Amino acid sequence: MAATVVSEAPAERRTGRNGRDPKGGKGPRLGRNRRWVWLFLTPTIVLYGVYTVYPILASYWYSFVEWNGFDADKTWVGLANYRAVLADPLFWNSFRITILFMVAVVPLKVLLTLLLALVLNSPKLPMRTLFRTAFFLPVVTTTAIVGVVMQFVFDPASGPVNVLLRKFGVVADGINFLGDPKTALWTVVGVYIWKWFGVTLIYWLAALQTVPDEVYEAAAIDGAGPWRLLRHVTLPLLKPFVVIITLLTLESTLKVFDLMLTMTNGGPFYATEVVEIYIYRWAFAASVPQLGFASAAAVAFGLFVGLVGVLQLLGIRAARKTRSAR
C-alpha cells in the first residue's frame, strides 16, 4: 500500500490535479480527450447549424424580401411583409386559434395528470408500473400516424366512435367531429391531451418523488387522513413544480403542427388553422408560394414563442428560489 502511494505521488506532482501541469500546461491525456470530444461533436454541430441555425437566420432575411422560392431574383420590400401579415385577418384568426388551443389544453392536461400521478404514486396500487407504461405508450407513437388513424376513428359514417354512439342511442346520425367547425378544434384538443398525457404524467411522478416519506409518516402519526395529507403536505411541497410543469406544458402546445395538419389540415373553414399551418400554407401549399410573407409570419410568431421562453426561465428561477427558501 505504501509503495502505491509513493509511486502515485510523483505522477500527481508532475501533472497536477485534473490533468494539468503545475507549470501551467495541460496534461497530454486531457488534451487528447478534448480533441476526441470535439471530433464526435462536429457532426452534430454541423447538422444543427445547417438545418436549424441557418434556416432561422435565413427566415429573418427572407421576411424583408418578396420571393416565391423558385426565382433567383428577390425583391427587397422592407417591412411590407410584416404590415401585410399584421393586416391579414386570417393571421389573427390563426393566432386566436393557437391561444385558444393553448388555454384549453394546459389546465386540463396539468390537472388531470396531477390527479392520475397521485394515484399511480401510491405504493398500495397493484401493477402501477404497468399502468404507467400504458399511459406513456401514446407518447412514443408517431404523431403523424396518430393523426391519420384518428381520421378513421372519428369518421362520421363508419368510425368506431360514431358506431358506439349510434349503438347506445346517443345520436341517430353520425357526428362529423373533424368536419364541423364547432367540434373540430375540441376533438384535436382531446387527441392531443391523450397523445402527450404521459410526458406531463412523468413530470408529476418525478416531482412526487421529492416529497420525503418521513413527512407523510409524521403527518399520519398526528392523525392526518388522505385528504389532509394531500392538502397540507403534498400540494404545498409541489408548488415549485407547478410553475415549471405548467410552463413546459404551455410551451409544448405551441408545437401542434403535425397533429393538426394530419387530422384537419387547418379546416374546416380555418376553424383549426393554428399559426404553424398558416405559415405552411403560404410557404408551401399556396398555388404561388410567398416565402417572404410566410417568413414574416414565422418571425412574428417566433417573437411570441420567445416571450413564452422568457416566462419559462423566470418561472424556473422563481421555483428554485422557493425551494432554496425552504
C-alpha positions as CSV (number, residue, x, y, z in Angstrom):
1,M,0.0,0.0,0.0
2,A,2.9,2.3,0.9
3,A,4.6,1.5,-2.4
4,T,1.4,2.5,-4.3
5,V,1.2,5.9,-2.5
6,V,4.9,6.6,-3.2
7,S,4.5,5.7,-6.9
8,E,1.4,7.8,-7.4
9,A,2.7,10.9,-5.6
10,P,5.3,11.9,-8.2
11,A,2.7,11.5,-11.0
12,E,0.4,13.8,-9.2
13,R,3.2,16.4,-8.8
14,R,4.1,16.1,-12.5
15,T,0.6,16.6,-13.9
16,G,-1.2,18.3,-11.1
17,R,-4.9,17.9,-10.4
18,N,-7.4,17.5,-13.3
19,G,-4.6,16.6,-15.7
20,R,-2.9,20.0,-15.5
21,D,0.8,20.6,-15.5
22,P,2.0,22.6,-12.4
23,K,3.8,24.9,-14.8
24,G,0.6,25.9,-16.4
25,G,0.4,23.4,-19.3
26,K,-2.3,20.8,-19.9
27,G,-1.7,17.2,-19.4
28,P,-1.5,15.2,-22.6
29,R,-4.4,12.9,-21.7
30,L,-6.7,15.9,-21.1
31,G,-5.7,17.3,-24.5
32,R,-6.4,14.1,-26.3
33,N,-9.8,13.7,-24.6
34,R,-10.8,17.2,-25.6
35,R,-9.8,16.5,-29.2
36,W,-12.0,13.4,-29.3
37,V,-14.9,15.2,-27.7
38,W,-14.8,17.9,-30.4
39,L,-14.4,15.2,-33.1
40,F,-17.5,13.4,-32.0
41,L,-19.4,16.7,-31.6
42,T,-18.5,18.0,-35.0
43,P,-21.3,16.1,-37.0
44,T,-23.9,17.3,-34.5
45,I,-22.7,20.9,-34.7
46,V,-22.6,20.9,-38.5
47,L,-26.0,19.4,-38.9
48,Y,-27.5,21.7,-36.2
49,G,-26.0,24.7,-37.9
50,V,-27.2,23.7,-41.4
51,Y,-30.7,22.5,-40.6
52,T,-31.6,24.7,-37.5
53,V,-29.4,27.8,-37.1
54,Y,-29.2,28.7,-40.8
55,P,-32.9,28.4,-41.6
56,I,-33.7,30.6,-38.6
57,L,-31.3,33.3,-39.7
58,A,-32.4,33.0,-43.3
59,S,-36.0,33.5,-42.4
60,Y,-35.2,36.9,-41.0
61,W,-33.6,37.9,-44.3
62,Y,-36.5,36.4,-46.3
63,S,-39.0,38.3,-44.3
64,F,-37.7,41.5,-45.9
65,V,-38.0,40.4,-49.5
66,E,-40.7,39.3,-51.9
67,W,-39.8,35.8,-53.2
68,N,-41.7,32.8,-54.4
69,G,-39.0,30.3,-53.6
70,F,-38.3,29.4,-57.3
71,D,-37.0,32.5,-59.0
72,A,-33.4,33.5,-58.4
73,D,-34.2,37.2,-58.0
74,K,-35.6,38.5,-54.7
75,T,-37.2,41.9,-54.4
76,W,-36.4,44.0,-51.3
77,V,-39.7,45.2,-49.8
78,G,-38.6,46.1,-46.3
79,L,-41.3,45.9,-43.7
80,A,-44.1,45.5,-46.3
81,N,-44.4,41.7,-45.5
82,Y,-44.8,42.5,-41.8
83,R,-47.5,45.1,-42.5
84,A,-49.3,42.6,-44.8
85,V,-49.2,39.9,-42.1
86,L,-50.5,42.1,-39.4
87,A,-53.3,43.4,-41.6
88,D,-54.4,39.9,-42.6
89,P,-57.5,38.8,-40.6
90,L,-56.6,35.1,-41.2
91,F,-53.3,35.6,-39.4
92,W,-55.1,36.9,-36.3
93,N,-57.6,34.1,-36.6
94,S,-54.8,31.6,-36.6
95,F,-53.2,33.4,-33.6
96,R,-56.5,33.3,-31.8
97,I,-56.9,29.6,-32.5
98,T,-53.4,28.9,-31.2
99,I,-54.1,30.8,-28.0
100,L,-57.5,29.1,-27.6
101,F,-55.9,25.7,-28.1
102,M,-53.2,26.5,-25.5
103,V,-55.7,27.8,-23.0
104,A,-57.9,24.7,-23.4
105,V,-55.1,22.1,-23.2
106,V,-52.8,23.4,-20.4
107,P,-55.2,23.5,-17.4
108,L,-56.9,20.2,-18.4
109,K,-53.6,18.4,-19.0
110,V,-51.8,19.7,-15.9
111,L,-54.8,18.9,-13.6
112,L,-55.7,15.5,-15.0
113,T,-52.0,14.3,-15.0
114,L,-51.6,15.5,-11.4
115,L,-54.6,13.6,-10.2
116,L,-53.5,10.4,-12.0
117,A,-49.9,10.8,-10.8
118,L,-51.2,10.9,-7.2
119,V,-53.0,7.6,-7.8
120,L,-50.1,6.0,-9.6
121,N,-47.6,7.1,-7.0
122,S,-49.4,5.2,-4.2
123,P,-47.3,2.1,-3.2
124,K,-50.6,0.3,-2.4
125,L,-51.7,0.3,-6.1
126,P,-51.2,-3.1,-7.7
127,M,-49.4,-3.2,-11.1
128,R,-48.7,0.6,-11.0
129,T,-45.7,0.1,-13.3
130,L,-47.9,-1.4,-15.9
131,F,-50.4,1.5,-15.7
132,R,-47.5,4.0,-16.0
133,T,-46.3,2.2,-19.1
134,A,-49.8,2.1,-20.6
135,F,-50.3,5.8,-20.2
136,F,-46.9,6.6,-21.7
137,L,-47.2,4.4,-24.8
138,P,-49.0,7.0,-26.9
139,V,-46.0,9.3,-26.5
140,V,-43.7,7.0,-28.4
141,T,-46.2,6.7,-31.3
142,T,-45.5,8.9,-34.4
143,T,-47.8,11.9,-34.2
144,A,-48.5,11.9,-38.0
145,I,-49.6,8.3,-37.8
146,V,-51.9,9.2,-34.8
147,G,-53.5,12.0,-36.8
148,V,-54.2,9.7,-39.8
149,V,-55.6,7.0,-37.6
150,M,-57.8,9.5,-35.8
151,Q,-59.4,10.4,-39.1
152,F,-60.8,6.9,-39.3
153,V,-61.6,6.7,-35.6
154,F,-63.8,9.8,-35.9
155,D,-65.2,9.1,-39.3
156,P,-69.0,10.1,-39.3
157,A,-70.1,7.0,-41.3
158,S,-68.0,4.1,-40.1
159,G,-65.7,5.4,-37.4
160,P,-65.8,3.4,-34.1
161,V,-66.7,6.4,-32.1
162,N,-69.9,7.1,-34.1
163,V,-70.7,3.4,-34.3
164,L,-70.7,3.2,-30.5
165,L,-72.7,6.5,-30.2
166,R,-75.4,5.1,-32.5
167,K,-75.4,1.7,-30.8
168,F,-76.1,3.2,-27.4
169,G,-78.7,5.6,-28.9
170,V,-76.8,8.8,-28.1
171,V,-77.2,10.0,-31.7
172,A,-79.3,8.9,-34.7
173,D,-76.8,10.0,-37.3
174,G,-73.0,10.2,-37.1
175,I,-71.3,13.3,-35.7
176,N,-68.8,14.9,-38.1
177,F,-66.2,15.6,-35.3
178,L,-63.5,16.7,-37.7
179,G,-65.7,18.3,-40.4
180,D,-67.8,20.6,-38.1
181,P,-66.2,23.9,-37.1
182,K,-67.9,23.6,-33.7
183,T,-66.3,20.3,-32.8
184,A,-63.1,20.0,-34.8
185,L,-60.8,22.0,-32.5
186,W,-62.1,20.3,-29.4
187,T,-61.6,16.9,-30.9
188,V,-58.0,17.7,-31.7
189,V,-57.7,19.1,-28.1
190,G,-58.8,15.7,-26.7
191,V,-56.5,13.7,-29.0
192,Y,-53.5,16.0,-28.2
193,I,-54.1,15.6,-24.4
194,W,-54.3,11.8,-24.9
195,K,-51.2,11.7,-27.1
196,W,-48.9,13.7,-24.8
197,F,-50.5,12.7,-21.5
198,G,-47.6,10.6,-20.5
199,V,-45.0,13.3,-20.6
200,T,-46.7,15.6,-18.1
201,L,-47.5,12.5,-16.0
202,I,-43.8,11.6,-15.8
203,Y,-43.1,15.2,-14.7
204,W,-45.6,14.9,-11.8
205,L,-44.3,11.5,-10.8
206,A,-40.8,12.8,-10.7
207,A,-42.0,15.8,-8.6
208,L,-43.8,13.5,-6.1
209,Q,-40.5,11.5,-5.5
210,T,-39.0,14.7,-4.0
211,V,-41.6,14.6,-1.1
212,P,-39.9,12.7,1.8
213,D,-41.7,9.7,3.2
214,E,-40.8,10.9,6.7
215,V,-43.1,13.9,6.2
216,Y,-46.0,11.6,5.4
217,E,-45.2,9.3,8.3
218,A,-45.1,12.2,10.7
219,A,-48.4,13.7,9.5
220,A,-50.0,10.2,9.7
221,I,-48.9,9.9,13.3
222,D,-50.5,13.2,14.0
223,G,-53.8,11.8,12.7
224,A,-53.9,13.3,9.2
225,G,-56.0,11.4,6.7
226,P,-55.6,11.1,3.0
227,W,-57.3,14.4,2.2
228,R,-55.4,16.4,4.8
229,L,-52.1,14.8,3.6
230,L,-52.9,15.9,0.1
231,R,-54.0,19.4,1.1
232,H,-51.4,20.3,3.8
233,V,-48.4,18.2,2.8
234,T,-48.3,17.1,-0.8
235,L,-49.7,20.2,-2.6
236,P,-47.7,22.8,-0.6
237,L,-44.4,20.8,-1.4
238,L,-45.4,20.6,-5.1
239,K,-45.9,24.4,-5.5
240,P,-42.4,25.0,-7.1
241,F,-43.1,22.2,-9.6
242,V,-46.5,23.6,-10.6
243,V,-44.8,26.6,-12.2
244,I,-42.3,24.6,-14.1
245,I,-44.6,21.9,-15.3
246,T,-47.3,24.4,-16.4
247,L,-44.8,26.4,-18.4
248,L,-43.3,23.2,-20.0
249,T,-46.8,22.1,-20.9
250,L,-47.7,25.6,-22.3
251,E,-44.6,25.6,-24.5
252,S,-45.3,22.1,-25.8
253,T,-48.8,23.2,-27.0
254,L,-47.2,25.6,-29.5
255,K,-45.9,22.6,-31.4
256,V,-49.1,21.0,-32.7
257,F,-48.4,21.4,-36.4
258,D,-48.1,17.7,-37.3
259,L,-51.2,16.5,-35.4
260,M,-53.4,19.4,-36.6
261,L,-52.2,19.0,-40.2
262,T,-52.9,15.3,-40.5
263,M,-56.3,15.5,-38.6
264,T,-57.9,18.6,-40.1
265,N,-55.4,20.4,-42.3
266,G,-56.5,23.6,-40.6
267,G,-60.1,23.2,-41.6
268,P,-63.0,23.3,-41.8
269,F,-63.2,26.9,-42.8
270,Y,-60.0,27.8,-40.9
271,A,-61.5,26.6,-37.6
272,T,-58.3,24.7,-36.6
273,E,-55.7,26.7,-38.5
274,V,-53.0,27.4,-36.0
275,V,-50.2,29.8,-36.8
276,E,-47.9,26.9,-37.9
277,I,-50.4,25.8,-40.5
278,Y,-50.9,29.4,-41.6
279,I,-47.2,29.7,-42.3
280,Y,-47.0,26.3,-44.0
281,R,-50.0,27.3,-46.2
282,W,-48.3,30.4,-47.5
283,A,-44.9,28.9,-47.8
284,F,-45.6,25.5,-49.4
285,A,-49.3,24.9,-50.0
286,A,-50.2,28.0,-51.9
287,S,-50.5,27.9,-55.7
288,V,-47.9,30.7,-55.8
289,P,-45.7,30.3,-52.7
290,Q,-44.9,33.5,-50.8
291,L,-41.7,32.7,-48.8
292,G,-41.2,36.3,-47.8
293,F,-44.7,36.7,-46.4
294,A,-44.5,33.3,-44.7
295,S,-41.2,34.2,-43.2
296,A,-42.6,37.4,-41.8
297,A,-45.4,35.5,-40.1
298,A,-42.9,33.0,-38.8
299,V,-40.7,35.8,-37.3
300,A,-43.8,37.4,-35.7
301,F,-44.8,34.1,-34.2
302,G,-41.2,33.4,-33.1
303,L,-41.2,36.5,-31.1
304,F,-44.3,35.2,-29.2
305,V,-42.6,31.9,-28.6
306,G,-39.5,33.7,-27.4
307,L,-41.7,35.6,-24.9
308,V,-43.1,32.2,-23.6
309,G,-39.5,31.1,-23.2
310,V,-38.6,34.1,-21.2
311,L,-41.6,33.4,-18.9
312,Q,-40.4,29.9,-18.6
313,L,-36.9,31.0,-17.4
314,L,-38.4,33.4,-15.0
315,G,-40.7,30.7,-13.7
316,I,-37.9,28.3,-13.2
317,R,-35.8,30.9,-11.3
318,A,-38.8,31.7,-9.0
319,A,-39.3,27.9,-8.4
320,R,-35.6,27.5,-7.5
321,K,-35.8,30.4,-5.1
322,T,-38.9,29.0,-3.5
323,R,-37.2,25.6,-3.0
324,S,-34.0,27.1,-1.6
325,A,-36.0,29.3,0.8
326,R,-37.5,26.1,2.3
